Amino acid sequence: MRLGVTMFATDLAMPVQDLARAAEERGFDSLYLPEHTHIPASRRTPYPAGGELPEEYRRTLDPLVALSFAAAATTRLRLGTGILLAAQRDPIVTAKAIASLDLLSGGRTVVGVGFGWNVEEIENHAVPYGRRREVARSNVLAMRALWRDDVAVLEGREPSWSWPKPVRMPPVYLGGAAGPKLFAHVAEYGDGWMPIGGRGIREALPALREACEKAERPMAEVIPFSTLPSREKLDYYATLGITQVVAGLPSGPADVVLPVLDTYAALL
């Protein structure tokens, strides 16, 4: 079982490079960082978990910039976005940034992608909320073409050159709740599914397997994300064939984060 960690990296939290170094020293497999480009002050969209929106949502660092610091501070740790809001990003610029990070880190980049929940945040990027999945799909396919092909054919754009190429094709994991729409996306252009918290995975596996079989591809990897791990929970995931779990850390200074990291390290 590979165990990674995720934390909201902010201007008030433990520096990313210090967290990355601490995670690698303790034997963790990966570090994932989330993204919110901004939080509109209107707060029209309720926080999905209920209550007030936590402070860290409005203070997130750009994940790719932050992961470059994590890359420079480590040699083995895999570097993931968890998650990147693909509908809110220009795919050509983002593809180059991810490829550059992968090249400079020696092939350690992982791309977790989400569709977003904050209506006004998404619409401030000139993307209608109802089209966010369609736009995210188009952008991920464009990025994959730019990473893969010497002359990339992009929908609605000129055939293009773009270097550097990543060391290897970065795996793309899709976040979101189980369901036919998400599993169709995973089967078409994802390498795996990242369910937040990890509840309901056993019940969802047959539908995901069916979607992958329909697309004539191997079963997608399943990575429970931002879960609170225990020995019992990890053993349970192992019975489902899961080999990678990402544990959630609090967003805070080192004296808050490191004791939790040490607790998780005892499970390795």
SERO-4910 file (N, C-alpha, C, O; in steps of 0.05 Angstrom, whole numbers):
BEGIN
 pado doro    nc1    nc2    nc3   cac1   cac2   cac3    cc1    cc2    cc3    oc1    oc2    oc3
  Met    A     17    -24      0      0      0      0     18     25      0     34     29     18
  Arg    A     15     42    -20     29     67    -21     11     88     -8    -13     90    -13
  Leu    A     23    104     10      8    124     25     20    152     18     43    157     22
  Gly    A      2    169      8     10    197      3     -6    215     21    -22    206     37
  Val    A      0    241     19    -14    261     35    -22    285     18    -11    290     -3
  Thr    A    -42    299     28    -51    323     15    -56    345     36    -65    338     58
  Met    A    -50    370     29    -55    392     47    -62    417     31    -51    421      9
  Phe    A    -79    433     41    -84    459     29    -59    476     34    -54    485     56
  Ala    A    -43    481     13    -20    498     15    -29    527     13    -41    535     -7
  Thr    A    -23    543     33    -31    571     34     -7    588     44     14    577     50
  Asp    A    -12    614     44      8    632     55     11    631     85     30    642     96
  Leu    A     -7    617     98     -6    614    127      2    586    136      8    582    160
  Ala    A      3    568    118      9    540    125     39    534    125     55    551    116
  Met    A     46    510    134     73    501    133     84    503    104     70    495     86
  Pro    A    108    514    100    118    516     73    118    489     58    126    469     70
  Val    A    110    490     33    108    465     18    134    450     16    134    426     19
  Gln    A    156    464     12    182    450     10    189    436     36    201    414     35
  Asp    A    182    447     59    187    434     84    169    410     88    178    389     98
  Leu    A    144    412     80    126    389     82    135    367     64    134    344     71
  Ala    A    142    374     39    151    354     20    176    339     31    177    314     29
  Arg    A    195    353     42    219    341     52    212    322     76    222    300     78
  Ala    A    194    332     93    186    316    116    171    291    108    175    269    119
  Ala    A    154    293     87    139    270     78    158    249     65    155    225     70
  Glu    A    177    258     49    196    239     37    213    226     58    218    202     56
  Glu    A    222    241     78    239    229     99    225    207    114    237    188    124
  Arg    A    198    210    117    182    190    131    172    167    114    158    150    124
  Gly    A    179    168     89    172    145     71    145    148     57    136    128     45
  Phe    A    133    171     56    108    174     41    114    174     11    136    181      2
  Asp    A     94    166     -4     97    162    -33     92    187    -49    105    191    -69
  Ser    A     74    205    -39     66    227    -56     56    251    -39     49    248    -16
  Leu    A     56    274    -52     44    298    -40     25    310    -62     34    315    -84
  Tyr    A      0    314    -54    -20    326    -72    -29    353    -61    -32    357    -37
  Leu    A    -32    373    -79    -41    400    -71    -66    407    -87    -67    402   -111
  Pro    A    -85    420    -73   -110    428    -86   -108    455   -100    -88    469    -98
  Glu    A   -130    462   -114   -130    488   -128   -157    501   -125   -178    489   -128
  His    A   -156    527   -119   -178    546   -124   -164    571   -135   -148    583   -122
  Thr    A   -172    578   -159   -159    602   -171   -165    627   -155   -148    645   -153
  His    A   -189    628   -144   -198    650   -127   -225    642   -115   -237    622   -124
  Ile    A   -235    657    -96   -262    652    -85   -277    679    -87   -270    698    -73
  Pro    A   -296    681   -105   -312    705   -107   -325    712    -80   -336    695    -66
  Ala    A   -323    738    -73   -332    747    -46   -362    746    -42   -371    747    -20
  Ser    A   -377    743    -64   -406    741    -61   -414    717    -45   -434    718    -31
  Arg    A   -399    695    -47   -405    670    -33   -433    660    -39   -447    652    -21
  Arg    A   -441    662    -64   -468    653    -71   -471    623    -69   -492    612    -62
  Thr    A   -449    608    -76   -450    579    -75   -444    569    -47   -423    575    -37
  Pro    A   -462    554    -35   -456    543     -8   -433    524     -8   -428    510    -28
  Tyr    A   -419    523     14   -397    504     18   -409    476     19   -427    471     35
  Pro    A   -400    457      2   -412    431      0   -413    416     26   -431    400     31
  Ala    A   -393    420     44   -393    405     69   -411    418     90   -413    408    112
  Gly    A   -422    442     84   -440    455    103   -424    475    120   -400    472    124
  Gly    A   -438    495    130   -425    515    147   -409    535    132   -413    538    107
  Glu    A   -392    549    146   -375    570    134   -353    557    117   -342    536    124
  Leu    A   -346    571     96   -323    562     79   -297    565     95   -292    587    105
  Pro    A   -281    544     98   -256    547    113   -238    567    100   -237    571     76
  Glu    A   -222    580    117   -205    602    108   -185    594     86   -179    609     68
  Glu    A   -176    569     88   -155    560     69   -164    561     40   -148    562     22
  Tyr    A   -190    559     35   -200    559      7   -194    584     -7   -188    584    -31
  Arg    A   -194    607      7   -189    632     -7   -159    639     -7   -151    660    -18
  Arg    A   -142    622      4   -114    628      7    -96    608     -7    -71    608     -3
  Thr    A   -106    591    -24    -90    569    -36    -69    581    -54    -73    599    -70
  Leu    A    -45    568    -52    -24    574    -71    -30    561    -98    -46    542    -99
  Asp    A    -18    571   -119    -20    557   -145     -7    530   -142     16    529   -134
  Pro    A    -21    508   -148     -9    482   -142     16    475   -158     34    462   -148
  Leu    A     17    484   -183     40    477   -199     65    492   -191     87    481   -191
  Val    A     62    518   -184     84    533   -173     94    521   -147    117    517   -142
  Ala    A     74    514   -129     82    503   -103     95    476   -106    114    470    -92
  Leu    A     85    459   -125     97    433   -129    126    435   -140    142    417   -136
  Ser    A    132    457   -154    160    460   -163    179    463   -140    202    454   -141
  Phe    A    169    476   -118    186    478    -94    189    451    -81    210    444    -71
  Ala    A    167    436    -81    168    409    -70    187    391    -86    201    375    -74
  Ala    A    187    394   -112    205    379   -129    234    385   -123    250    367   -122
  Ala    A    240    410   -120    268    418   -115    278    409    -88    302    406    -84
  Ala    A    259    404    -69    267    396    -42    268    366    -38    276    356    -17
  Thr    A    261    350    -59    259    321    -56    271    307    -80    278    320   -100
  Thr    A    274    281    -78    285    266   -101    266    243   -110    269    233   -132
  Arg    A    248    234    -92    232    211    -98    202    216    -97    187    203   -111
  Leu    A    193    235    -81    165    240    -76    150    246   -102    159    263   -117
  Arg    A    128    232   -106    111    239   -129     96    264   -123     88    269   -100
  Leu    A     91    280   -144     80    308   -141     54    310   -156     53    309   -180
  Gly    A     32    313   -141      6    312   -153    -11    337   -148     -8    351   -128
  Thr    A    -29    342   -168    -50    362   -163    -74    347   -153    -82    326   -164
  Gly    A    -86    357   -132   -109    342   -120   -128    362   -108   -130    365    -84
  Ile    A   -144    376   -126   -145    371   -155   -140    397   -170   -142    419   -160
  Leu    A   -133    394   -196   -130    416   -215   -157    421   -228   -170    402   -237
  Leu    A   -166    446   -228   -192    453   -240   -188    458   -270   -184    481   -278
  Ala    A   -190    437   -285   -182    438   -313   -199    456   -330   -190    468   -349
  Ala    A   -225    459   -323   -242    477   -339   -235    506   -335   -243    523   -351
  Gln    A   -221    513   -314   -214    540   -308   -186    548   -317   -176    570   -311
  Arg    A   -173    531   -333   -146    535   -341   -143    534   -371   -157    519   -385
  Asp    A   -125    551   -382   -117    548   -410   -101    523   -414    -81    519   -400
  Pro    A   -110    505   -432    -97    479   -433    -69    480   -445    -52    464   -438
  Ile    A    -63    499   -462    -37    501   -475    -16    510   -454      5    498   -451
  Val    A    -23    531   -439     -5    540   -418     -1    519   -396     21    515   -386
  Thr    A    -23    507   -388    -22    487   -366     -7    462   -375      8    451   -359
  Ala    A    -10    453   -400      5    430   -410     35    435   -408     50    418   -401
  Lys    A     43    459   -416     72    466   -415     82    467   -386    104    457   -381
  Ala    A     66    478   -368     74    479   -340     77    452   -328     97    446   -314
  Ile    A     58    434   -334     60    407   -323     83    391   -335     97    377   -321
  Ala    A     86    394   -361    109    381   -374    136    391   -364    154    375   -360
  Ser    A    138    416   -359    162    428   -347    167    417   -320    190    409   -313
  Leu    A    146    416   -303    149    404   -276    158    375   -277    175    366   -262
  Asp    A    146    360   -296    153    332   -298    181    328   -307    196    311   -297
  Leu    A    190    344   -327    218    342   -336    237    349   -314    256    334   -309
  Leu    A    232    371   -300    251    381   -280    252    363   -255    272    361   -241
  Ser    A    229    349   -250    228    331   -227    237    303   -233    237    286   -215
  Gly    A    243    297   -258    251    270   -266    228    251   -269    230    227   -263
  Gly    A    205    261   -278    182    244   -284    165    237   -260    155    215   -258
  Arg    A    161    256   -241    147    250   -217    119    263   -215    107    263   -194
  Thr    A    109    274   -237     84    289   -236     59    272   -240     59    254   -257
  Val    A     38    277   -224     12    263   -226     -9    285   -228     -7    305   -213
  Val    A    -29    282   -245    -49    303   -249    -76    293   -240    -89    278   -254
  Gly    A    -84    302   -216   -112    298   -208   -129    321   -218   -122    344   -214
  Val    A   -151    314   -230   -168    334   -244   -196    333   -231   -207    312   -225
  Gly    A   -207    357   -227   -235    359   -217   -251    378   -235   -239    393   -251
  Phe    A   -277    378   -231   -294    395   -247   -303    421   -233   -312    439   -246
  Gly    A   -301    422   -207   -307    446   -192   -336    446   -182   -353    433   -193
  Trp    A   -340    460   -159   -366    462   -147   -376    491   -143   -399    495   -138
  Asn    A   -357    510   -144   -364    537   -138   -373    551   -164   -357    557   -182
  Val    A   -399    556   -166   -411    565   -192   -398    591   -201   -390    594   -224
  Glu    A   -396    611   -182   -386    637   -191   -356    637   -197   -347    652   -214
  Glu    A   -341    620   -183   -312    617   -190   -309    607   -218   -293    618   -233
  Ile    A   -324    587   -226   -323    575   -253   -332    596   -273   -319    599   -294
  Glu    A   -354    610   -268   -365    629   -287   -347    653   -291   -348    666   -312
  Asn    A   -330    660   -270   -311    681   -273   -289    675   -294   -274    692   -302
  His    A   -287    649   -301   -268    641   -322   -283    638   -349   -273    626   -367
  Ala    A   -307    651   -351   -322    650   -376   -331    622   -384   -334    617   -408
  Val    A   -334    605   -364   -344    578   -369   -371    574   -356   -373    576   -331
  Pro    A   -392    570   -371   -418    565   -359   -417    540   -341   -405    520   -349
  Tyr    A   -428    541   -317   -426    519   -298   -436    493   -310   -423    472   -305
  Gly    A   -456    493   -326   -467    469   -338   -449    456   -359   -453    433   -367
  Arg    A   -429    471   -368   -410    461   -389   -383    454   -377   -365    448   -392
  Arg    A   -380    455   -351   -353    452   -339   -341    424   -345   -317    422   -350
  Arg    A   -358    403   -345   -347    376   -351   -338    374   -380   -317    363   -386
  Glu    A   -354    385   -398   -347    385   -426   -321    401   -431   -304    391   -446
  Val    A   -318    424   -418   -294    440   -422   -270    426   -409   -248    426   -421
  Ala    A   -273    415   -386   -251    400   -373   -242    377   -390   -218    373   -394
  Arg    A   -261    362   -402   -254    340   -419   -237    350   -443   -216    338   -449
  Ser    A   -247    371   -456   -233    381   -479   -205    390   -472   -186    386   -487
  Asn    A   -202    403   -449   -176    414   -441   -157    391   -434   -133    393   -440
  Val    A   -167    370   -420   -149    348   -414   -140    333   -439   -117    326   -442
  Leu    A   -158    329   -458   -151    316   -483   -130    333   -498   -112    322   -510
  Ala    A   -133    360   -497   -114    378   -510    -87    375   -497    -66    374   -510
  Met    A    -86    375   -470    -61    372   -456    -47    346   -462    -23    345   -466
  Arg    A    -63    324   -463    -51    298   -469    -39    298   -498    -18    286   -502
  Ala    A    -53    311   -516    -42    312   -544    -16    328   -544      3    320   -558
  Leu    A    -14    350   -529     10    366   -528     33    351   -515     56    354   -523
  Trp    A     27    335   -495     48    319   -482     58    296   -500     81    289   -499
  Arg    A     39    285   -516     45    261   -531     56    265   -559     75    251   -567
  Asp    A     46    284   -573     51    286   -602     70    309   -609     70    330   -596
  Asp    A     87    303   -629    105    324   -639     89    347   -651     95    371   -647
  Val    A     68    340   -666     49    360   -677     22    353   -665      9    333   -674
  Ala    A     13    368   -646    -12    362   -632    -35    374   -646    -35    398   -653
  Val    A    -56    358   -651    -80    367   -664   -100    373   -641   -108    355   -627
  Leu    A   -107    398   -638   -124    407   -616   -151    417   -627   -152    431   -648
  Glu    A   -173    409   -614   -199    416   -623   -202    447   -623   -199    460   -602
  Gly    A   -210    458   -646   -214    487   -649   -189    504   -649   -191    528   -647
  Arg    A   -166    491   -651   -141    506   -650   -122    496   -673   -127    475   -684
  Glu    A   -102    512   -678    -82    505   -698    -66    480   -689    -61    477   -665
  Pro    A    -59    462   -707    -39    441   -700    -14    455   -689     -5    475   -699
  Ser    A     -3    443   -668     17    458   -652     41    441   -644     38    417   -640
  Trp    A     64    455   -642     87    444   -629     88    453   -600     80    476   -594
  Ser    A     96    436   -582    100    445   -554    120    426   -541    116    402   -538
  Trp    A    141    438   -533    162    425   -516    166    442   -491    161    466   -492
  Pro    A    176    430   -470    186    403   -467    163    383   -466    140    390   -460
  Lys    A    170    358   -473    152    336   -467    157    325   -439    180    327   -430
  Pro    A    137    315   -426    142    302   -400    160    278   -403    162    266   -424
  Val    A    173    270   -381    190    246   -381    174    222   -389    183    205   -404
  Arg    A    149    220   -378    130    199   -386    103    212   -384     99    232   -370
  Met    A     83    200   -397     56    212   -397     46    213   -368     42    193   -355
  Pro    A     41    238   -357     31    239   -330      4    226   -327    -14    231   -343
  Pro    A      1    208   -307    -26    196   -303    -46    218   -295    -40    237   -281
  Val    A    -70    214   -305    -92    233   -300   -113    218   -283   -125    198   -292
  Tyr    A   -119    228   -259   -139    216   -242   -162    236   -239   -157    260   -235
  Leu    A   -186    227   -242   -210    244   -240   -223    242   -213   -228    220   -203
  Gly    A   -229    265   -201   -243    266   -176   -273    270   -181   -281    281   -202
  Gly    A   -288    263   -161   -317    267   -163   -332    243   -152   -321    222   -146
  Ala    A   -358    248   -148   -376    227   -137   -382    205   -157   -383    211   -181
  Ala    A   -385    181   -147   -391    158   -165   -416    163   -181   -436    175   -171
  Gly    A   -416    154   -206   -440    157   -223   -433    153   -252   -409    153   -259
  Pro    A   -453    149   -269   -447    142   -297   -432    163   -312   -415    157   -328
  Lys    A   -438    189   -306   -423    211   -321   -394    210   -314   -377    210   -332
  Leu    A   -388    209   -288   -360    209   -280   -345    184   -290   -323    186   -301
  Phe    A   -357    161   -287   -344    136   -296   -340    135   -326   -321    123   -335
  Ala    A   -358    147   -341   -354    149   -370   -330    166   -376   -314    160   -395
  His    A   -326    188   -361   -302    205   -365   -277    189   -358   -257    189   -372
  Val    A   -277    176   -335   -254    160   -326   -247    140   -347   -223    137   -354
  Ala    A   -267    126   -357   -262    104   -377   -251    116   -403   -235    103   -417
  Glu    A   -259    140   -410   -251    152   -436   -223    163   -434   -206    158   -452
  Tyr    A   -217    180   -414   -192    194   -415   -177    196   -388   -158    211   -385
  Gly    A   -185    180   -368   -172    180   -343   -157    154   -338   -163    133   -349
  Asp    A   -137    156   -320   -123    132   -312   -134    121   -285   -128     99   -278
  Gly    A   -150    138   -271   -160    129   -246   -182    147   -235   -187    169   -247
  Trp    A   -193    139   -213   -215    154   -199   -205    160   -171   -195    143   -157
  Met    A   -209    185   -163   -201    195   -136   -226    202   -120   -234    226   -120
  Pro    A   -239    184   -107   -263    191    -91   -254    204    -65   -238    193    -50
  Ile    A   -265    228    -59   -258    242    -35   -269    227    -11   -293    221    -10
  Gly    A   -252    222      9   -260    209     33   -260    178     31   -254    164     50
  Gly    A   -267    168      8   -266    139      3   -291    123     11   -290     99     10
  Arg    A   -313    136     18   -337    121     24   -351    110     -1   -350    123    -22
  Gly    A   -363     87      2   -379     76    -19   -363     64    -42   -375     59    -64
  Ile    A   -337     59    -39   -321     49    -61   -330     21    -69   -333     15    -92
  Arg    A   -333      3    -49   -340    -25    -56   -365    -26    -73   -366    -41    -93
  Glu    A   -385    -10    -66   -411    -10    -81   -407      2   -109   -422     -6   -128
  Ala    A   -388     20   -112   -384     33   -138   -367     18   -158   -368     22   -182
  Leu    A   -351     -1   -147   -331    -14   -165   -344    -29   -188   -333    -28   -210
  Pro    A   -366    -43   -185   -378    -56   -209   -385    -37   -231   -381    -44   -255
  Ala    A   -396    -14   -225   -403      6   -245   -378     17   -259   -378     21   -283
  Leu    A   -357     22   -244   -332     32   -256   -320     10   -274   -311     16   -296
  Arg    A   -320    -15   -265   -310    -37   -281   -326    -40   -307   -314    -44   -328
  Glu    A   -352    -38   -305   -369    -40   -328   -363    -17   -348   -362    -22   -373
  Ala    A   -359      7   -339   -352     30   -357   -326     25   -371   -323     31   -394
  Cys    A   -306     14   -356   -280      9   -368   -282    -14   -389   -269    -12   -410
  Glu    A   -297    -34   -383   -301    -56   -402   -315    -46   -427   -308    -54   -449
  Lys    A   -334    -29   -424   -349    -18   -447   -330     -2   -465   -332     -2   -489
  Ala    A   -311     12   -452   -291     27   -467   -268     10   -477   -249     21   -489
  Glu    A   -268    -16   -471   -248    -35   -479   -220    -26   -469   -201    -25   -485
  Arg    A   -219    -21   -443   -194    -13   -431   -191    -27   -404   -211    -37   -394
  Pro    A   -167    -28   -393   -163    -41   -367   -178    -26   -345   -185     -2   -348
  Met    A   -184    -39   -323   -197    -27   -300   -180     -3   -290   -156     -5   -288
  Ala    A   -194     19   -285   -180     43   -275   -171     39   -246   -184     25   -231
  Glu    A   -150     53   -240   -140     52   -212   -159     69   -194   -171     88   -204
  Val    A   -163     61   -170   -179     75   -150   -162     85   -128   -148     69   -115
  Ile    A   -162    111   -122   -145    123   -101   -162    138    -82   -169    161    -87
  Pro    A   -170    127    -59   -184    142    -39   -168    167    -31   -144    166    -25
  Phe    A   -182    190    -32   -167    216    -30   -177    232     -6   -200    233      1
  Ser    A   -157    244      8   -162    261     31   -177    245     53   -194    256     66
  Thr    A   -170    220     56   -183    203     76   -167    206    102   -145    216    103
  Leu    A   -180    197    124   -166    196    150   -159    167    155   -176    151    162
  Pro    A   -133    160    151   -126    131    150   -124    119    178   -118    132    198
  Ser    A   -129     93    179   -125     76    202   -115     49    191   -118     44    167
  Arg    A   -104     33    208    -95      6    199   -118    -10    188   -116    -23    168
  Glu    A   -141     -8    202   -165    -23    193   -174    -14    166   -182    -29    149
  Lys    A   -175     13    162   -184     24    137   -165     16    114   -175      9     92
  Leu    A   -139     17    118   -120     10     97   -122    -20     91   -121    -27     67
  Asp    A   -126    -36    111   -129    -65    106   -155    -70     90   -155    -87     72
  Tyr    A   -176    -55     96   -201    -58     81   -197    -50     52   -206    -64     34
  Tyr    A   -184    -27     48   -178    -19     20   -162    -40      5   -167    -45    -19
  Ala    A   -143    -53     19   -127    -73      6   -144    -96     -4   -138   -108    -25
  Thr    A   -165   -104     11   -182   -126      3   -197   -119    -23   -206   -137    -37
  Leu    A   -200    -93    -29   -213    -84    -54   -193    -82    -77   -201    -74    -99
  Gly    A   -168    -87    -72   -148    -85    -93   -136    -58    -96   -122    -52   -115
  Ile    A   -141    -40    -76   -130    -13    -77   -102    -14    -67    -95    -26    -47
  Thr    A    -84      0    -81    -56      0    -74    -45     28    -68    -21     30    -61
  Gln    A    -62     48    -70    -53     76    -64    -75     91    -49    -98     90    -58
  Val    A    -68    104    -28    -87    120    -12    -73    147     -6    -49    148     -2
  Val    A    -89    168     -7    -79    195     -1    -93    205     25   -117    208     25
  Ala    A    -77    211     45    -88    219     71    -89    250     73    -71    264     63
  Gly    A   -110    260     86   -113    289     89    -98    299    113   -100    288    135
  Leu    A    -84    321    110    -70    336    131    -84    362    137    -96    374    119
  Pro    A    -83    372    161    -94    398    167    -77    420    153    -53    417    150
  Ser    A    -89    442    146    -75    464    135    -66    482    158    -83    496    169
  Gly    A    -41    482    164    -31    497    187     -1    498    188     12    488    170
  Pro    A     10    510    210     39    511    213     50    484    219     36    465    224
  Ala    A     77    482    219     91    457    223     83    443    249     81    419    250
  Asp    A     80    459    271     74    446    297     46    434    298     40    419    316
  Val    A     29    441    278      3    428    276      4    404    256     -7    383    261
  Val    A     19    407    234     19    388    213     37    364    220     29    341    215
  Leu    A     61    368    230     80    347    233     71    325    253     76    301    248
  Pro    A     58    331    275     48    309    292     28    291    278     28    267    282
  Val    A     11    303    261     -8    286    245      8    269    225      2    246    221
  Leu    A     27    282    212     44    267    193     57    243    206     59    222    195
  Asp    A     67    247    231     81    225    245     61    203    252     68    180    251
  Thr    A     36    211    259     16    190    264     10    173    240      9    149    241
  Tyr    A      8    186    217      4    171    192     28    154    185     26    132    175
  Ala    A     53    165    190     77    150    183     79    124    198     91    105    188
  Ala    A     66    122    222     67     98    237     51     75    223     55     52    230
  Leu    A     35     82    203     20     62    188     35     51    165     27     31    153
  Leu    A     57     63    158     73     54    135     87     28    141    101     17    123
***
